[in-house]
Amino acid sequence: MSARLFLLFHASNDLIKHLLTSQATLAPPPDRLNAAIISLKDARTSYAPRAGATNAQKAAIVEHLVTSADARDRPPTRRRAMESDREERRQLARGAGGSAKKSHTRRLPRAEREREIVQHAVRFFAEVGFSGDTRELARRARITHALLFRYFPSKEALIERVYQEVYLGRWNPYWELLIQDRRLALRERLGRFYHSYAQTILSYEWVRLFMFAGLKGSDLNRRFFALVTERLITPICREIRLDYGLPDFDRAPVLPAELELVWGVNSRIFYFGVRKYIYGMPVPDNLDALIEAELALLFDGIGKTVAHLLGVERRRGHIQKMTKSSVRD
């Protein structure tokens, strides 16, 4: 026995592996080993030290749990997949009480089964994050772990499919057309756009997956930010310049500060979802009114602010047009 196991409560998996392979002589108390086994126990196993187990036997259990934790989300080997598949099918065919029951797993066309797995994955990762165990996901989807990896060769491939489903699949091309529809006043265009956009992004799955992706250090957020910047934020900046009689992008390329001003509106709308689905705090019922208030703040000073950033003055005709409009209001 060794001092390496004495530190199990305070060590990361990597440190525990190091301690398990080091040489020392200090034996930890038995209750520490029992607690270590419980704390490191994988959710899909039921390891527990039997009565009378020696410290060496308990240490072997801990070592197995630690070394197997990193491999739990790897695609199974062919032989292990076949064995696991048979065992999981038997488990799926049994009820909670252990009595044999007919399996509820249905045979579906491949495309339909894939959609079903993705839907389960979206809900699962939104709840527990992208570190969630794929075995637990397979259990919730009522399929075997091996079957999951026949549709998606790796966990990363499944996460990519979730990104496509939630962020690209729910993208509305109408937003891009609406922003540039100059038959409508810019204020009306942006009002319609943000109301539609908010209905899409202010959902449990959209908000939580986005936050989990950022915490994971995934590139999903960066890719989506790039998409929104190119197709929504930059076109809005272009339309603002045109509406306020400011130089177009050919004469003066878009400034980072311009982009940030418009991103600020997006961010404040998204924060309603963060408060609700991350912090669990209440949000106002009438979000439409708050979106209109955000647009009022934007239009109250955006023209003057961008003109100042560009070092130019707005065209006189536009100022006159705004004055007449304000008189009518």
C-alpha positions as CSV (number, residue, x, y, z in Angstrom):
1,M,0.0,0.0,0.0
2,S,1.1,3.6,-0.5
3,A,0.7,7.2,0.3
4,R,-0.5,7.7,-3.2
5,L,-4.0,6.4,-2.3
6,F,-4.1,8.6,0.8
7,L,-4.5,11.7,-1.4
8,L,-7.3,10.3,-3.5
9,F,-9.8,12.9,-2.2
10,H,-7.6,15.8,-3.3
11,A,-6.2,14.6,-6.6
12,S,-7.3,14.9,-10.2
13,N,-7.5,11.7,-12.4
14,D,-4.1,12.4,-13.9
15,L,-2.5,12.9,-10.5
16,I,-4.2,9.7,-9.2
17,K,-2.8,7.7,-12.1
18,H,0.7,9.1,-11.2
19,L,0.3,8.2,-7.5
20,L,-1.0,4.7,-8.4
21,T,2.2,4.0,-10.3
22,S,4.6,5.5,-7.7
23,Q,6.4,3.6,-4.9
24,A,5.6,4.5,-1.2
25,T,4.9,2.8,2.0
26,L,2.2,4.8,4.0
27,A,-1.1,2.9,4.0
28,P,-4.3,5.0,4.0
29,P,-7.2,4.4,6.4
30,P,-9.7,1.8,5.0
31,D,-12.6,4.4,5.1
32,R,-10.6,6.6,2.8
33,L,-10.4,3.8,0.3
34,N,-14.1,3.0,0.5
35,A,-14.9,6.7,0.0
36,A,-12.5,6.9,-2.9
37,I,-14.2,4.0,-4.6
38,I,-17.5,5.7,-4.2
39,S,-16.3,9.1,-5.5
40,L,-14.6,7.6,-8.5
41,K,-17.2,5.0,-9.3
42,D,-18.3,5.2,-12.9
43,A,-22.1,5.7,-13.3
44,R,-22.6,2.6,-15.4
45,T,-20.8,0.2,-12.9
46,S,-21.6,-1.0,-9.5
47,Y,-18.2,-1.6,-8.0
48,A,-18.2,-1.8,-4.2
49,P,-15.7,-3.4,-1.9
50,R,-17.1,-6.6,-0.4
51,A,-17.0,-7.1,3.3
52,G,-13.5,-8.1,4.5
53,A,-11.8,-6.8,1.4
54,T,-8.2,-6.0,1.9
55,N,-6.7,-2.5,1.2
56,A,-4.9,-4.0,-1.7
57,Q,-8.1,-5.3,-3.3
58,K,-9.8,-1.9,-2.7
59,A,-6.8,-0.2,-4.3
60,A,-7.1,-2.4,-7.3
61,I,-10.8,-1.3,-7.7
62,V,-9.8,2.4,-7.5
63,E,-7.0,1.9,-10.1
64,H,-9.4,0.2,-12.5
65,L,-12.0,3.0,-12.1
66,V,-9.4,5.7,-12.6
67,T,-7.7,4.2,-15.6
68,S,-11.1,3.3,-17.3
69,A,-12.6,6.7,-16.8
70,D,-10.8,8.3,-19.7
71,A,-11.8,5.5,-22.1
72,R,-15.5,5.5,-21.4
73,D,-16.4,7.7,-24.4
74,R,-14.1,5.9,-26.9
75,P,-15.8,3.9,-29.6
76,P,-15.7,0.3,-28.6
77,T,-13.5,-2.2,-30.4
78,R,-15.2,-4.7,-32.7
79,R,-15.0,-7.6,-30.2
80,R,-16.0,-5.4,-27.3
81,A,-18.7,-3.8,-29.3
82,M,-20.3,-7.2,-30.1
83,E,-20.2,-8.3,-26.5
84,S,-21.4,-4.9,-25.2
85,D,-24.2,-4.9,-27.8
86,R,-25.5,-8.3,-26.7
87,E,-25.4,-7.4,-23.1
88,E,-27.0,-4.0,-23.5
89,R,-29.8,-5.5,-25.7
90,R,-30.5,-7.9,-22.8
91,Q,-30.6,-5.1,-20.4
92,L,-32.9,-3.1,-22.7
93,A,-35.2,-6.1,-22.9
94,R,-35.6,-6.2,-19.1
95,G,-37.7,-4.0,-16.9
96,A,-36.5,-2.1,-13.8
97,G,-37.5,-5.1,-11.7
98,G,-35.4,-7.5,-13.6
99,S,-38.2,-9.5,-15.2
100,A,-37.9,-10.2,-18.9
101,K,-40.0,-7.9,-21.1
102,K,-40.3,-7.3,-24.7
103,S,-37.8,-4.6,-25.8
104,H,-39.3,-1.2,-26.7
105,T,-36.5,-0.5,-29.1
106,R,-38.1,-0.1,-32.6
107,R,-36.4,-0.9,-35.9
108,L,-36.3,2.3,-37.8
109,P,-34.9,3.4,-41.2
110,R,-31.4,4.6,-40.8
111,A,-32.2,8.3,-41.5
112,E,-35.0,8.3,-39.0
113,R,-32.9,6.5,-36.3
114,E,-30.2,9.1,-36.8
115,R,-32.6,12.0,-36.4
116,E,-33.9,10.3,-33.2
117,I,-30.4,9.9,-31.8
118,V,-29.6,13.5,-32.6
119,Q,-32.7,14.8,-30.9
120,H,-31.8,12.8,-27.8
121,A,-28.2,14.1,-28.0
122,V,-29.5,17.7,-28.2
123,R,-31.6,17.3,-25.0
124,F,-28.9,15.3,-23.2
125,F,-26.0,17.7,-23.8
126,A,-28.1,20.7,-23.1
127,E,-28.9,19.2,-19.7
128,V,-25.5,17.8,-18.6
129,G,-23.0,19.5,-21.0
130,F,-20.6,18.0,-23.6
131,S,-18.7,16.0,-21.0
132,G,-21.8,13.8,-20.6
133,D,-21.2,10.0,-20.8
134,T,-22.3,8.6,-24.2
135,R,-23.3,5.4,-22.4
136,E,-25.9,7.4,-20.5
137,L,-27.0,9.0,-23.7
138,A,-27.5,5.6,-25.3
139,R,-29.5,4.4,-22.3
140,R,-31.8,7.4,-22.6
141,A,-32.2,6.9,-26.3
142,R,-33.0,3.2,-25.6
143,I,-30.2,2.0,-27.9
144,T,-27.0,0.2,-27.3
145,H,-23.7,2.0,-26.9
146,A,-22.3,0.1,-29.9
147,L,-25.3,1.2,-32.1
148,L,-24.6,4.8,-31.2
149,F,-21.1,4.6,-32.6
150,R,-22.3,2.9,-35.7
151,Y,-24.1,6.1,-36.6
152,F,-21.4,8.5,-35.3
153,P,-17.8,7.3,-35.4
154,S,-16.8,9.4,-32.4
155,K,-18.2,11.7,-29.7
156,E,-16.8,14.7,-31.5
157,A,-18.7,13.7,-34.7
158,L,-21.9,13.5,-32.6
159,I,-21.3,17.0,-31.1
160,E,-20.7,18.4,-34.6
161,R,-24.0,16.9,-35.7
162,V,-25.7,18.6,-32.7
163,Y,-24.2,22.0,-33.7
164,Q,-25.5,21.5,-37.3
165,E,-29.0,20.6,-35.9
166,V,-29.3,23.5,-33.4
167,Y,-27.4,26.4,-34.9
168,L,-27.3,25.8,-38.7
169,G,-30.6,23.9,-38.9
170,R,-32.5,26.6,-37.1
171,W,-30.9,29.4,-39.1
172,N,-33.5,31.4,-41.0
173,P,-32.4,32.8,-44.4
174,Y,-35.3,35.2,-44.1
175,W,-33.3,37.2,-41.6
176,E,-30.6,38.1,-44.2
177,L,-33.2,39.1,-46.8
178,L,-35.2,41.2,-44.3
179,I,-32.2,43.2,-43.1
180,Q,-31.5,44.3,-46.7
181,D,-35.1,44.9,-47.8
182,R,-34.9,48.6,-48.4
183,R,-38.6,48.9,-49.2
184,L,-39.1,49.0,-45.4
185,A,-37.7,51.6,-43.0
186,L,-34.5,50.4,-41.3
187,R,-36.2,50.6,-37.8
188,E,-39.0,48.4,-39.0
189,R,-36.6,45.9,-40.6
190,L,-34.5,45.5,-37.5
191,G,-37.6,45.3,-35.3
192,R,-39.0,42.4,-37.3
193,F,-35.6,40.7,-37.5
194,Y,-34.8,40.9,-33.8
195,H,-38.3,39.6,-32.8
196,S,-37.8,36.6,-35.1
197,Y,-34.2,36.1,-34.0
198,A,-35.1,36.1,-30.3
199,Q,-37.7,33.4,-30.8
200,T,-35.0,31.2,-32.1
201,I,-32.1,31.8,-29.8
202,L,-34.0,32.2,-26.5
203,S,-34.6,28.5,-26.0
204,Y,-33.4,26.1,-23.4
205,E,-31.3,24.0,-25.8
206,W,-29.9,26.9,-27.8
207,V,-28.7,28.9,-24.7
208,R,-27.3,26.0,-22.7
209,L,-25.5,24.3,-25.5
210,F,-23.9,27.6,-26.5
211,M,-22.7,28.2,-22.9
212,F,-21.4,24.6,-22.5
213,A,-19.5,24.9,-25.8
214,G,-17.8,28.0,-24.6
215,L,-16.8,26.4,-21.3
216,K,-15.5,23.4,-23.2
217,G,-13.2,25.5,-25.3
218,S,-14.9,24.3,-28.5
219,D,-14.7,26.1,-31.7
220,L,-18.5,25.9,-32.1
221,N,-18.9,29.4,-30.6
222,R,-16.2,30.9,-32.8
223,R,-17.8,29.4,-35.9
224,F,-21.2,30.7,-35.0
225,F,-19.9,34.2,-34.1
226,A,-18.2,34.3,-37.5
227,L,-21.4,33.3,-39.3
228,V,-23.5,35.9,-37.4
229,T,-20.9,38.6,-38.0
230,E,-20.8,37.9,-41.8
231,R,-24.5,37.5,-42.5
232,L,-26.2,39.7,-39.9
233,I,-24.0,42.1,-38.0
234,T,-22.0,43.5,-40.9
235,P,-25.1,43.9,-43.2
236,I,-26.8,45.8,-40.4
237,C,-23.8,48.1,-40.1
238,R,-24.0,48.7,-43.9
239,E,-27.7,49.5,-43.7
240,I,-27.1,51.9,-40.8
241,R,-24.5,53.8,-42.8
242,L,-26.8,54.1,-45.7
243,D,-29.8,55.2,-43.6
244,Y,-27.8,57.9,-41.9
245,G,-26.0,59.1,-45.0
246,L,-22.6,58.0,-44.0
247,P,-19.7,56.7,-46.3
248,D,-20.3,53.2,-47.6
249,F,-17.9,50.3,-47.1
250,D,-16.1,51.0,-50.4
251,R,-15.0,54.4,-49.1
252,A,-14.5,53.4,-45.4
253,P,-14.4,49.7,-44.4
254,V,-16.5,48.7,-41.4
255,L,-14.8,49.5,-38.1
256,P,-14.5,47.0,-35.2
257,A,-16.3,49.5,-33.0
258,E,-19.3,49.6,-35.3
259,L,-19.6,45.8,-35.2
260,E,-19.4,45.9,-31.4
261,L,-22.3,48.5,-31.2
262,V,-24.6,46.1,-33.1
263,W,-23.3,43.1,-31.3
264,G,-24.3,44.8,-28.1
265,V,-28.0,44.6,-29.1
266,N,-27.6,40.9,-29.8
267,S,-25.8,40.3,-26.5
268,R,-28.4,42.0,-24.4
269,I,-31.2,40.0,-26.0
270,F,-29.2,36.8,-25.5
271,Y,-28.7,37.6,-21.9
272,F,-32.4,37.2,-21.2
273,G,-31.9,33.5,-22.1
274,V,-28.8,33.3,-19.9
275,R,-30.7,34.6,-16.9
276,K,-33.6,32.2,-17.5
277,Y,-31.8,29.0,-18.5
278,I,-28.4,29.3,-16.8
279,Y,-29.0,31.3,-13.7
280,G,-32.6,30.2,-13.2
281,M,-33.8,33.7,-12.7
282,P,-37.1,35.2,-13.8
283,V,-37.3,37.3,-16.9
284,P,-40.0,39.8,-18.0
285,D,-42.9,38.2,-19.8
286,N,-43.1,40.9,-22.5
287,L,-39.8,40.5,-24.2
288,D,-41.1,42.2,-27.3
289,A,-41.4,45.5,-25.5
290,L,-37.8,45.2,-24.2
291,I,-36.6,44.5,-27.7
292,E,-38.2,47.6,-28.9
293,A,-36.6,49.5,-26.1
294,E,-33.2,48.2,-27.1
295,L,-33.8,49.4,-30.7
296,A,-34.9,52.8,-29.4
297,L,-31.5,53.1,-27.5
298,L,-29.7,52.0,-30.7
299,F,-31.3,54.5,-33.0
300,D,-31.2,57.3,-30.5
301,G,-27.4,57.6,-30.9
302,I,-26.1,55.2,-33.5
303,G,-25.9,57.7,-36.3
304,K,-24.0,60.4,-34.4
305,T,-21.7,57.7,-32.8
306,V,-20.7,56.1,-36.1
307,A,-20.2,59.4,-37.7
308,H,-17.9,60.4,-34.9
309,L,-16.0,57.1,-35.2
310,L,-15.5,57.7,-39.0
311,G,-14.5,61.4,-38.4
312,V,-17.2,62.7,-40.7
313,E,-20.5,64.6,-40.5
314,R,-23.8,63.1,-41.6
315,R,-25.3,64.4,-44.8
316,R,-27.5,67.4,-44.3
317,G,-30.4,65.9,-46.2
318,H,-30.6,63.0,-43.8
319,I,-30.6,65.3,-40.8
320,Q,-33.5,67.2,-42.3
321,K,-35.4,64.0,-43.0
322,M,-34.9,62.9,-39.4
323,T,-36.1,66.3,-38.1
324,K,-39.3,66.1,-40.2
325,S,-39.9,62.5,-39.0
326,S,-39.5,63.5,-35.4
327,V,-42.0,66.3,-35.8
328,R,-44.6,63.9,-37.2
329,D,-44.0,61.6,-34.3
